[in-house]
């Protein structure tokens, strides 16, 4: 039960910045009503795999790229140019 309590406490302490210029202030990211709702789910933290997937998706969105294939570094002495 303490794991759930720690997760709720950490989420309750998350803040986000709202406003512009001199009117900036911090507000809680989640309300206590959201955190105590049994149907509410905290977002999953992004993983390195998600970040790679997002980078590849961005390249594909350019429209010029139909597929991505990894090509390792060239061996010394075989580079042309």
Secondary structure as UniProt FT lines:
FT   HELIX           2..12
FT   STRAND          15..18
FT   HELIX           21..23
FT   STRAND          25..28
FT   HELIX           32..36
FT   TURN            38..39
FT   HELIX           48..61
FT   TURN            76..77
//
